[in-house]
């Protein structure tokens, strides 16, 4: 039903408005907290309960506690966390009707966690948000261990929250080597080498082949290496056995080629060179990393660094050959 008082009370015409907690509590002490009402907008027409609407609100991060407090109040007043809702989304050529669960509308990991802890159903569709937002690791491990797939690990970051998720999953005995339909494991989905290290420490293997026979180490192409070319990242890659001269599949660029093209990325170039990356590897056009940088003064330092590395490598190779010649003569 259309309820103007509810729309006014919950400020449905101001999607990001802070709610008056005391006014809402007072109202629902004498009214049905599970009454459904329509919320209309340019993108949707939705039949919701008050709890469903509040859970779906968009609000500034510094005001998010306001929404959580109101949600807790509504639940304490008897709001049904599993109440059915109906949402019709507009996609330009008509409305797509759909029945959803209240938890499906929850905007953010903190709201999902509150609803699930109060009886809402834990669902695989929630894991993306929980991983991305760095939800409580113990909560995730307790409620989602059987639902987590390799693809979800794409959303982990190299931070304390993601570390806690990995640690808590490990405590439950989660198998980080489980494979998807393509044979890929969680490692294949991760973008940050720091997260890779955490997973390896928790039992993930870098040597499990997928359906194409590729292991995680095979999948570490030039782009991955370039993105992780910090001093710590290069150290971890070297420790795990990543080939720092791996090329991309498009034009045979190495990470050094990419860094040279992207500009004066001196730290990344220096980190890779010190770890043994070869500046004499050529791309599909036969060019060295020092030869692909676009002209410009701000790239000059990168070019000089790469050219110096090429010269040094050639001298070392010549020195090695000259030292080998007396040895060969003695053997003769």
C-alpha positions in Angstrom: 0.0 0.0 0.0 1.0 3.6 -0.4 1.7 5.1 3.0 2.6 8.8 2.9 3.5 8.8 6.6 6.1 6.0 6.2 7.6 7.8 3.2 7.9 11.0 5.2 9.2 9.2 8.3 11.9 7.3 6.4 12.6 10.3 4.1 12.3 8.2 0.9 12.5 11.3 -1.3 16.0 11.9 0.2 18.0 8.8 -0.6 21.0 9.8 1.5 19.2 11.6 4.3 20.1 10.8 7.9 17.1 9.3 9.7 15.6 10.4 13.0 16.1 7.4 15.1 13.9 8.5 18.1 11.0 9.5 15.8 11.1 6.1 14.0 11.2 4.2 17.3 8.2 6.1 18.7 6.2 5.6 15.5 6.6 1.8 15.4 5.8 1.3 19.0 2.2 1.9 17.9 2.3 0.8 14.2 3.1 -2.4 12.3 6.8 -2.6 11.9 6.4 -5.1 9.0 3.9 -3.0 7.0 4.8 -2.9 3.3 4.8 0.4 1.4 5.7 1.6 -2.1 8.9 3.5 -2.8 8.9 5.1 -6.2 11.8 6.7 -8.1 13.1 7.2 -11.6 14.8 3.8 -11.7 12.4 1.6 -9.7 9.1 0.9 -8.0 9.6 -1.1 -4.9 7.3 -2.7 -2.4 9.3 -2.8 0.9 9.0 -3.2 4.6 10.6 -0.3 6.7 13.6 -2.5 7.5 14.2 -3.4 3.8 14.1 0.2 2.8 16.5 1.3 5.6 18.9 -1.6 4.8 19.0 -0.4 1.1 19.7 3.2 1.8 22.6 5.0 0.2 24.4 7.2 2.8 27.8 8.8 3.4 30.3 6.6 5.1 30.5 8.8 8.2 26.7 8.4 8.7 26.5 4.7 8.2 26.1 4.0 11.9 22.9 5.9 11.7 21.4 3.3 9.4 22.8 0.4 11.5 21.3 1.9 14.6 17.9 2.3 13.0 18.1 -1.3 11.6 18.8 -2.6 15.1 15.9 -0.6 16.6 13.5 -2.0 13.9 14.7 -5.6 14.6 14.2 -5.1 18.3 10.7 -3.9 17.6 9.9 -7.1 15.7 10.9 -6.4 12.1 11.1 -9.6 10.1 14.6 -10.0 8.6 13.2 -12.5 6.1 10.2 -10.5 5.0 9.6 -10.8 1.2 10.1 -7.7 -0.8 9.2 -6.9 -4.4 11.5 -4.7 -6.6 10.9 -3.7 -10.2 13.9 -2.3 -11.9 13.7 -0.2 -15.1 16.2 -1.0 -17.9 15.0 1.4 -20.6 12.4 -0.8 -22.4 10.2 -2.0 -19.5 10.1 -3.1 -16.0 11.6 -6.4 -14.8 9.6 -7.6 -11.8 11.3 -9.8 -9.2 10.7 -11.1 -5.8 13.7 -10.8 -3.6 14.8 -11.5 0.0 15.2 -8.5 2.2 18.9 -9.2 2.6 19.4 -9.0 -1.1 18.8 -5.2 -0.8 21.3 -4.6 2.0 23.8 -1.9 0.9 27.1 -2.9 2.3 28.8 -5.7 4.3 27.9 -4.2 7.7 24.2 -4.4 6.9 24.5 -7.9 5.5 26.3 -9.0 8.7 23.6 -7.5 10.9 20.8 -9.2 9.0 22.5 -12.6 8.8 23.3 -12.5 12.5 19.6 -11.9 13.2 18.4 -14.8 11.1 18.6 -13.8 7.4 20.0 -16.4 5.0 23.7 -16.4 4.1 24.0 -16.5 0.3 26.8 -16.8 -2.2 25.7 -13.5 -3.8 26.8 -11.7 -0.7 30.4 -12.8 -0.7 31.6 -10.3 -3.2 30.5 -7.4 -1.0 31.8 -9.1 2.2 35.3 -9.6 0.6 35.4 -6.2 -1.1 34.4 -4.3 2.1 36.6 -6.4 4.4 33.9 -7.8 6.6 34.7 -9.6 9.8 36.7 -12.7 9.0 35.2 -14.9 11.8 31.7 -14.0 10.6 32.6 -14.9 7.0 34.3 -18.2 8.0 31.3 -19.2 10.2 28.6 -18.5 7.6 30.1 -18.7 4.1 32.9 -21.3 4.1 30.8 -23.8 2.0 29.8 -21.1 -0.4 33.1 -19.4 -1.3 34.5 -20.0 -4.8 37.9 -19.2 -6.3 36.5 -16.2 -8.1 35.6 -14.4 -4.9 39.2 -14.0 -4.0 39.6 -11.4 -6.7 38.1 -8.9 -4.3 40.6 -9.4 -1.5 43.0 -6.5 -0.9 46.5 -6.6 0.7 45.3 -5.3 4.1 44.5 -6.4 7.6 40.9 -7.1 6.9 41.6 -9.5 4.0 44.4 -11.1 6.1 41.9 -11.8 8.8 39.5 -13.4 6.3 42.2 -15.7 5.1 43.3 -16.6 8.6 39.8 -17.3 9.8 39.0 -19.5 6.7 42.3 -21.4 7.3 41.1 -22.1 10.9 37.9 -23.7 9.6 39.9 -25.9 7.3 38.9 -24.2 4.1 40.7 -25.6 1.0 42.4 -22.8 -0.8 43.3 -25.2 -3.6 39.7 -25.9 -4.7 39.4 -25.5 -8.4 36.6 -24.0 -10.5 35.2 -25.4 -13.8 38.2 -24.1 -15.6 40.6 -25.7 -13.1 41.7 -22.4 -11.7 42.3 -21.9 -8.0 42.0 -18.8 -5.8 45.5 -17.8 -6.7 44.6 -17.3 -10.3 42.0 -14.7 -9.3 44.2 -12.6 -7.0 45.6 -9.3 -8.3 48.0 -8.4 -5.5 51.1 -10.5 -4.8 50.8 -9.7 -1.1 47.5 -11.5 -1.0 49.1 -14.4 -3.0 51.7 -14.7 -0.3 49.1 -14.8 2.5 47.2 -17.5 0.6 50.4 -19.5 0.0 51.2 -19.3 3.7 47.7 -20.6 4.4 48.2 -23.6 2.2 47.6 -22.5 -1.4 49.8 -24.1 -4.0 51.4 -22.2 -6.9 51.8 -25.4 -9.0 48.3 -26.7 -9.5 47.5 -26.9 -13.3 44.2 -25.7 -14.6 42.4 -27.3 -17.6 44.9 -25.8 -20.0 47.8 -27.1 -18.0 48.7 -23.6 -16.7 49.8 -23.1 -13.1 49.6 -19.8 -11.2 53.3 -19.2 -12.0 52.5 -19.7 -15.7 49.7 -17.1 -15.4 52.0 -14.4 -13.9 52.3 -12.3 -17.1 54.1 -9.0 -17.6 51.0 -7.0 -16.5 50.8 -8.8 -13.2 54.5 -8.4 -12.6 54.4 -4.7 -13.5 51.4 -4.1 -11.1 53.4 -5.7 -8.3 56.8 -4.2 -8.9 57.2 -2.6 -5.5 60.3 -3.7 -3.5 58.2 -6.0 -1.3 56.2 -7.3 -4.3 59.3 -8.2 -6.3 60.8 -9.9 -3.3 57.7 -12.1 -2.9 57.5 -12.9 -6.6 61.2 -14.0 -6.6 60.6 -16.1 -3.5 57.6 -17.8 -5.1 59.5 -18.5 -8.3 57.8 -16.1 -10.6 59.7 -15.5 -13.9 60.3 -11.8 -13.9 60.9 -11.9 -17.7 57.4 -13.3 -18.4 55.8 -11.6 -21.4 52.2 -10.6 -22.1 50.2 -12.5 -24.8 49.6 -9.5 -27.0 53.0 -8.0 -28.0 55.5 -9.9 -26.0 56.1 -7.0 -23.6 57.9 -7.8 -20.3 57.2 -5.8 -17.2 60.2 -3.6 -18.0 58.7 -2.7 -21.3 55.4 -1.7 -19.6 57.1 0.3 -17.0 59.2 2.1 -19.6 56.0 3.0 -21.6 54.1 4.1 -18.6 56.7 6.8 -17.7 59.3 7.5 -15.2 58.6 4.4 -13.0 62.1 4.3 -11.7 61.4 2.4 -8.5 59.6 -0.4 -10.3 62.3 -0.6 -13.0 65.1 -0.6 -10.4 63.4 -3.2 -8.2 63.0 -5.6 -11.1 66.6 -5.1 -12.4 68.0 -5.7 -8.9 66.0 -8.9 -8.7 67.4 -10.2 -12.0 65.0 -9.1 -14.6 66.7 -9.0 -18.0 66.7 -5.6 -19.8 67.9 -7.3 -23.0 64.7 -9.2 -23.7 63.0 -8.0 -26.8 59.3 -7.7 -27.6 57.5 -8.9 -30.7 58.9 -6.0 -32.7 62.4 -6.8 -31.6 62.7 -3.8 -29.3 64.3 -3.6 -25.9 62.5 -2.0 -22.9 64.8 1.1 -23.3 63.6 1.4 -26.9 59.8 1.5 -26.4 59.6 4.5 -24.1 57.9 7.5 -25.7 60.2 10.6 -26.1 60.0 13.1 -23.4 62.1 14.6 -20.7 60.2 13.0 -17.8 61.0 9.6 -19.3 64.6 10.2 -19.8 65.7 8.9 -16.4 64.0 5.6 -17.1 65.6 5.2 -20.5 69.1 6.0 -19.0 68.5 3.4 -16.2 67.5 0.7 -18.7 70.3 1.5 -21.1 72.8 1.4 -18.3 71.5 -2.0 -17.2 71.9 -3.3 -20.8 75.5 -2.1 -20.9 76.3 -3.6 -17.6 74.7 -6.9 -18.5 76.7 -7.1 -21.8 79.9 -6.4 -19.9 79.2 -9.1 -17.4 78.5 -11.6 -20.2 81.7 -10.6 -22.0 83.6 -10.9 -18.7 82.1 -14.4 -18.1 83.1 -15.5 -21.6 86.7 -14.2 -21.2 87.0 -16.1 -17.9 85.8 -19.3 -19.5 88.5 -19.2 -22.3 91.5 -19.9 -20.1 89.6 -22.7 -18.5 88.9 -24.2 -21.9 92.5 -23.9 -22.9 93.7 -25.6 -19.8 91.3 -28.5 -20.4 92.7 -28.9 -24.0 
